[in-house]
């Protein structure tokens, strides 16, 4: 009687403890993953801001546009840049942020010439809005920048014919020298203000 009951209780407890790790692996249908969506001012699209539950490996389509077509939307999925319209596969709790791309701030630019030789410099884009402003670089050059509908132009005032034309938020494109007679490629990555130093 009592001995059999103790053995049965011990077996039930051991089996329960053995199944606990499986509960965390979703083998027995535990909670779905969360998608936390933040849609900032100036952006429209779906899904709307909020918290959603999805099954593991479910595909979620998203699409965001700027209210003002001159602006550009930037989508971050778990803090990594993604296309403004795409889909993602849910396999863990995920955060999606849709916001207007802000080109202002310091950038590290790598420019390649026709022979693939690299020139590297840093540039600080400044301005009161997201569409235009001025810049200066760590070599002492300066000029203006313009953004419009996914395009960016960096126009040097002190170097005739020197301009960088590209797309945002990719921050890459072609640059022109010698009054437009030659084109080469460039790309830029955002850097922290703390890492921005004038030479």
N, C-alpha and C positions, 0 to 999 in steps of 0.2 A: 503494500500500500504506500507508505510514506516514502520508502526508498524509490519506488517506481515513479512517484510524483516528482521527487527531487531530480531524478534523471531526465524526465520529460521536460521539466522546467529548465534544466540546464541545457538540454538540446535546443529548445525554443530560443533561449537567450543567445546561444552560440550561433544559431542560424540567423537571428536578427542582426547580430553584430557583423556577420559575414556579408549581409546584404547592404549594410550602410554605405560602403564605397560605391556600390552600384547606383544608389539613389543620387549621388552627385554627378554621375555620368549620364543621367537622363535615360537609363535603361528602363525605368519604370514610369516614364511619362511625367516627370516633374516640371516645374515652371519653364515657360518659354524664355527666349532672350529678349531683352529690351532694346528698342531703338529710340534714343532721345534726340529729337529734332529741334533745332533752334533756327528760326528764320528771322534775320535782323531787318531793321527798317530799310525801306527802299527795295525790297526783294519780294517777288510774288512767285508762287509755285506750289508744288505738292511733293511729298506730304506736307501738310501744315505743321507749324510748331506744336510739339506735344510729346507724349511718351506712348510708344506703341509696343505691343507684344507680338513676336513672330516665332514660328517654329524654326528649329535648327535647319539650316541649308535652304531656307525660303528666300526667293529672290524678291527684292524690293526696288521698284523703279522710282526714280525721282527726276524732277525737272524744275529748274528755277530760272527766272529772268529778272532783269532789272526793271523797275517801274519807269525809270528814265533810260531810254535806249542808248544814251551816250555813255552810261556807266556799264561796268562789267561785273558779273557775278562770280564769286569765288566760293567753291564748295569744299569743305574740309570733312573728311571721314576719319574719325579717330586722329585728328590733327594732321592728316596727310592730304595734300591738294588732289582734287579729283575734278573731272569734267562737270560742268553745270547741269548737264542732262545725261543720265546714265542709269545704271542699276548696281546694286550691291547684294552680295550673298551674306545672309545672317548666320554667323557661327559663334558669336559671342556677343555680350552687351556692347552696343555700338553707339557712338555719338556722331551726329551729322549736323554741321553748321553751314547755313547758306547766308552769305553776306556780300556786300559790295567790296570789290577789290580796291584797295588803297595803295597806289604805287609810291606814295610818299615815304621817305626814310632812306637809310643807307643800303646800297647794293654793291656787291662785288661783281664786277664785269670781267668776263674773259672774251677777248676779241681775237679771232683767227684771221690771218691774212691769206692771200692766194696760195702761199707755200705751207699753210697750216702752222706757221709760227704764231705763238701766243703773245698777246699783250694783256696784262692784268692791271686793273686799277679799280678804285672805289669811287662811287659817286653818291651824292646826297641830293635826292629829289625833295624839293620843298614847295609849299603852296598852301593856299587857304582852302582849297577844295580838292576833289578827286580827279578833276579834268585838266588842270593846267598849273604851271608854276615855273620856278627857276631851279637851276641846279649848279653845283660846283663839284669838281672832282679833286682827288688828292694830288693831281699833277699841276693844279692851279688853273685849269680850264673851267669855263662857265658857259651858261646858255639857258635855254628854255625847254620845257617838255610839255607835250600835249597828249591827252588820252581821249579816245572817242570810240565807243562801240567795239571794244576788244582790240583796238590798235593803240600803239604807243609810238611817239616820235620824240627823240632826244636830239635837239638841234644846238650845235655849238655856235656861240656868238663870236668867239675869238679864233676859230679855225674855219676858214672859208670852205664851204662844201662838205664839211664833216658832220654827218648825221647818222643816228642809229634809228632804224625803223623796225618795229616788231609787233608781236602780239602779247596781250596780257590775258590772264595771269601767267602765261608761260614765261614771259620776260626773255624772249629770244627773237632773233630775226637776222637782218642783214645791216651792215654799216657801209657807208659810202664815204669816199675820200676823193680828193682831186676833182671837185665840182661834179661828182656823179659818174666819173669814168670807170670806177672799179667798185665792185661789191664783194663783201666778205661776210662771214657769219659772226654772231655774238650771242652770248647768253649771260644771264645774271642770276645770282642768288641773294636773297635778303640776308643781311647781317645785323647783329645787334649794335645799338649805339655805342655800347661799351667797347666793341671791337673796331669802331670806326676811328681811324687816326689820320690826321693830315700829315703828309710827309714834309 
